Amino acid sequence: MSLINHIKPILNSDVIIIFLIISYILIFKTSKGLKRKNFHRDYKIVRFTGIIYGLIAIAAIVTKNI
């Protein structure tokens, strides 16, 4: 619990919004461009990274509200 208490002051809404924007760009913009160019392996890596960033943003929202 002490780690969460140390992280809470860092997690303001700007940081969460930045993570959500990065996640959106990775999942929808970059990965679709890679899929069109037949870079399927890179597409999967970028999409997975975007999902991870989205999960981090959701965890930050939950942590901030605890």
C-alpha positions in Angstrom: 0.0 0.0 0.0 2.9 2.4 0.6 3.9 2.2 -3.0 0.4 3.3 -4.1 0.6 6.2 -1.6 3.9 7.4 -3.1 2.6 7.2 -6.6 -0.7 9.0 -6.0 0.7 12.5 -6.1 2.3 11.8 -9.5 -0.9 10.6 -11.0 -2.8 13.7 -12.0 -5.3 13.8 -14.8 -2.7 15.0 -17.3 -0.6 11.9 -17.0 -3.7 9.7 -17.3 -4.9 11.6 -20.4 -1.4 11.3 -22.0 -1.4 7.5 -21.5 -4.9 7.2 -23.0 -3.9 9.3 -26.0 -0.8 7.2 -26.6 -2.9 4.0 -26.3 -5.4 5.3 -28.8 -2.7 6.3 -31.3 -0.9 3.0 -31.0 -4.1 0.8 -31.2 -6.0 2.6 -33.9 -3.7 4.8 -36.0 -0.3 3.2 -36.1 -1.4 -0.4 -36.0 -3.9 0.0 -38.8 -1.2 1.7 -41.0 1.1 -1.3 -40.3 -1.6 -3.8 -41.1 -2.3 -2.1 -44.5 1.4 -2.3 -45.3 1.5 -6.0 -44.5 3.7 -5.7 -41.4 1.7 -8.2 -39.4 4.3 -8.9 -36.8 4.9 -5.2 -36.1 1.1 -4.7 -36.1 0.7 -7.2 -33.3 3.5 -5.7 -31.3 2.2 -2.2 -31.6 -1.3 -3.2 -30.8 -0.2 -5.2 -27.8 1.8 -2.2 -26.6 -1.2 0.1 -27.0 -3.4 -2.3 -25.0 -0.7 -2.3 -22.2 -0.7 1.5 -22.2 -4.5 1.5 -21.9 -4.4 -1.0 -19.0 -1.8 1.2 -17.3 -4.1 4.2 -17.7 -7.0 2.3 -16.3 -4.9 1.1 -13.3 -3.9 4.7 -12.7 -7.5 5.8 -12.7 -8.4 3.1 -10.2 -5.3 3.8 -8.0 -6.1 7.5 -7.9 -9.6 6.9 -6.7 -8.6 4.5 -3.9 
